[in-house]
């Protein structure tokens, strides 16, 4: 969260792009015992980490956000919940990199570009990557940040990065004239569904999580069937709004639920950053800082032991 706050000040000054950084309170709402237990556990964990969280009755929650339905029986309220427009953030980071001298090359990577004279004293190294058109991109370091396509690198590395694609779909809602955006994010903890306002973009309604769909990125009717009833339970005002469009994406789902970040085992200049599931934007700055420090200093100031790549099976 601290790194996102720093980026929100530094990036726009460099690129001129406002990526929609905002601090939006978050209500994790419950309707029955199953959601209650999960929300209370979240609150207890957050308080144990030294962060602010407060339990509200249904009426107290509705006093915070008049969007909430009368069905909501309780909610965990947190206030330190940063949000960004992921598309604008990505554009801004890319522009800042190009201003700093980076060059964007579009193409499909098919292999490492090996060192012509590998040294016996070191592990395997890569001089860059080879593309489908036969060209190569040379560099002192290779970072594999391939998301749900991480398994494509298995043949290059000599082992598998255990990340699978998970299909996820979102709907985007305009509240219309006379109906301001909701002042908080609302999450249905019982059976899923979230209403997520953003400062520069339409309010998001989410989200589906489908395993076993491979690399299917086509929007589907299932998204409407899954999302709408769940957000309607959160707020009747959804019915007075207009869904303008929907998107489908692929999340990089790690085998054990944790990302893979760090130096690639068996390689002296290859690094991996993958498996962040639905939290890629959230953990992006932390991951970028960790990888940058590993490359330049050989170690990182951030404790990444729990997500270290060394736990993959070679």
Long-range contacts (C-beta under 8 A, 24 or more apart in sequence): 1-80, 1-82, 3-285, 3-286, 3-289, 4-82, 4-84, 4-282, 4-285, 5-82, 6-285, 7-89, 7-285, 8-84, 11-89, 11-92, 11-93, 11-96, 12-92, 14-95, 14-96, 14-99, 15-92, 15-95, 15-96, 15-99, 17-88, 17-91, 17-92, 17-95, 18-88, 18-200, 19-84, 19-85, 19-88, 19-89, 19-91, 19-92, 20-83, 20-84, 20-85, 20-88, 20-89, 20-198, 20-199, 20-200, 20-201, 21-82, 21-83, 21-84, 21-199, 22-82, 22-83, 22-84, 22-198, 22-199, 23-79, 23-80, 23-81, 23-82, 23-83, 24-81, 24-82, 24-83, 24-183, 24-184, 24-185, 24-197, 25-64, 25-77, 25-78, 25-79, 25-81, 25-183, 25-184, 25-185, 26-77, 26-78, 26-79, 26-81, 26-184, 26-185, 26-187, 27-56, 27-61, 27-64, 27-65, 27-68, 27-75, 27-76, 27-77, 27-184, 27-185, 27-186, 27-187, 28-75, 28-76, 28-78, 28-187, 28-189, 29-61, 29-68, 29-72, 29-74, 29-75, 29-186, 29-187, 29-188, 29-189, 29-234, 30-72, 30-73, 30-74, 30-75, 30-189, 30-190, 31-71, 31-72, 31-73, 31-188, 31-190, 31-233, 32-73, 32-190, 34-190, 35-188, 35-189, 35-190, 35-191, 36-73, 36-74, 36-189, 38-189, 39-74, 39-75, 39-76, 39-189, 40-76, 42-76, 43-76, 46-78, 51-78, 51-80, 52-78, 52-79, 52-80, 53-77, 53-78, 54-78, 64-183, 64-184, 65-182, 65-183, 65-184, 65-186, 67-182, 67-183, 67-184, 67-186, 67-195, 67-234, 67-235, 67-237, 68-186, 68-234, 68-235, 69-233, 69-234, 69-235, 69-236, 71-233, 72-234, 81-185, 83-185, 83-196, 83-198, 83-199, 84-281, 85-198, 85-199, 85-200, 85-201, 86-281, 88-200, 89-281, 89-284, 105-137, 107-131, 107-132, 107-133, 107-135, 108-132, 111-155, 111-156, 112-142, 112-156, 112-270, 113-137, 113-138, 122-268, 123-266, 123-267, 123-268, 124-266, 124-267, 124-268, 125-267, 125-268, 125-269, 125-270, 126-267, 126-269, 126-270, 140-269, 141-269, 141-270, 141-271, 141-295, 142-269, 142-270, 142-271, 143-270, 143-271, 143-272, 143-273, 143-291, 143-295, 144-264, 144-270, 144-271, 144-272, 144-273, 144-274, 145-272, 145-273, 145-274, 146-252, 146-274, 147-250, 147-252, 147-274, 147-280, 148-215, 148-250, 148-251, 148-252, 148-253, 149-215, 150-252, 150-260, 150-272, 150-274, 150-275, 157-264, 157-266, 157-267, 157-270, 158-266, 158-314, 159-265, 159-266, 159-312, 159-313, 159-314, 160-312, 160-313, 161-260, 161-272, 161-274, 161-275, 161-309, 161-312, 162-254, 162-255, 162-256, 162-275, 162-312, 162-313, 163-252, 163-253, 163-254, 163-255, 163-260, 163-274, 163-275, 164-211, 164-252, 164-253, 164-255, 165-213, 165-214, 165-215, 165-250, 165-251, 165-252, 165-253, 166-209, 166-210, 166-211, 166-213, 166-250, 166-251, 166-252, 166-253, 166-277, 167-208, 167-209, 167-210, 167-211, 167-213, 167-216, 167-217, 167-248, 167-249, 167-250, 167-251, 168-206, 168-207, 168-208, 168-209, 168-210, 168-248, 168-249, 168-250, 168-251, 168-278, 169-206, 169-207, 169-208, 169-219, 169-220, 169-222, 169-223, 169-227, 169-246, 169-247, 169-248, 169-249, 170-204, 170-205, 170-206, 170-207, 170-223, 170-227, 170-246, 170-247, 170-249, 171-204, 171-205, 171-206, 171-223, 171-224, 171-227, 171-228, 171-243, 171-245, 171-246, 172-201, 172-202, 172-203, 172-204, 172-205, 172-243, 172-244, 172-245, 172-246, 172-247, 173-202, 173-203, 173-204, 173-205, 173-238, 173-241, 173-242, 173-243, 173-244, 174-202, 174-203, 174-241, 174-242, 174-244, 175-203, 175-237, 175-240, 175-241, 176-240, 176-241, 176-242, 179-237, 179-240, 179-241, 182-235, 182-237, 186-231, 186-234, 186-235, 187-234, 188-230, 188-231, 188-233, 188-234, 191-230, 191-233, 192-226, 192-230, 193-227, 193-229, 193-230, 193-231, 193-233, 193-234, 194-231, 195-231, 195-234, 195-235, 195-238, 202-244, 203-241, 205-231, 205-238, 205-243, 207-278, 209-251, 209-278, 211-253, 215-250, 216-248, 217-248, 217-249, 217-250, 218-248, 219-246, 219-247, 219-248, 220-248, 223-248, 251-277, 251-278, 251-280, 252-276, 252-277, 252-280, 253-277, 256-311, 258-306, 258-307, 259-283, 259-287, 259-307, 260-307, 260-308, 260-309, 260-311, 260-312, 261-287, 261-290, 261-291, 261-304, 261-307, 261-308, 261-309, 262-290, 262-291, 262-294, 262-304, 262-307, 262-308, 262-309, 262-310, 263-294, 263-309, 264-309, 265-309, 265-310, 265-312, 265-314, 266-314, 271-295, 272-309
